[in-house]
Amino acid sequence: MTVIDGKGLANEIKLDIKNEVKSLNSNNIFPKLAVIMVGNDSASRIYVNNKSKACEKVGIAFEEFIYDEDISQKMLIDKIKELNEDKSINGILLQCPIPKNLNLNEALSTIDPDKDVDGFNPVNVGRLCVGEDTFISCTPYGIMKMFEKYNIELCGKHTVVIGRSNIVGKPLIQCLLRKNATVTVCHSKTEDLEHYTREADVLISAIGKPMIVRENMVKRGVVVIDVGISRLEDGKIVGDVDFDNVSKKASFITPVPGGVGPMTIAMLLSNVVKATKKQFNI
């Protein structure tokens, strides 16, 4: 059994990005990410701080725009349009979730597809679906990089994805299909979940329910990617997978923390550099 070191791989990627940013700087090109945050969600605040620190470490400029929950839809859209026109801004990210009184789909659709480093604009989602080069949502992108790094074959493999969110599940399905995996999607309405998970050559869980995937739900030799993260009453952080027991049967498995999470931010940085190069026709 091999534990996939997402943190180590993310550090490797960040080092490459840092060198690439230095190269861009030498040509008077300075990548910059703008993050919009609405409200005072504590988890979102932590995520934004982590993104700021990661940008600083690789030399990407970072600017955040924080608004109260009572911001109007028009004000939010106008700010996005302003950042679209600002040539000093190469990537735009709207931190989710946003208050329910705001229209998230309209906001994401307003972000310039060429600055959409989260890969949530419908234009980029469509490009992913038809196999064009595009910005891929950061968590699925990170997962695919882990498969690549550890030489995990996907072609023809039965890959079961638990979760169908727009952030992880749906874009991940498209990434897997690009690699010719045979994909089964399970979700909250799936009957007899264990029937599908036991058949998986590769199992990816992204639903945020602590340790829902147990040892008896997987076959020996399975590759397990755990996207979920939850905090138990005793303060312990765990994933969707019962790591201690499932790891006894897995050939590869990601830990929580230290698995998928660090890769998500690394791929965001990668997307910012990609956006910058695209805007400068490099």
Secondary structure, DSSP 8 states (H G I E B T S, - for coil): -EE--HHHHHHHHHHHHHHHHHHHHTTT---EEEEEEES--HHHHHHHHHHHHHHHHHT-EEEEEEE-TT--HHHHHHHHHHHHH-TT--EEEE-S---TTS-HHHHHHHS-GGGBTTS-SHHHHHHHHTT------HHHHHHHHHHHHTT---TT-EEEEE---TTTHHHHHHHHHHTT-EEEEE-TT-S-HHHHHTT-SEEEE-S--TT-B-GGGS-TT-EEEE---EE-TTS-EE-SB-HHHHTTT-SEE--SSSSHHHHHHHHHHHHHHHHHHHHTT-
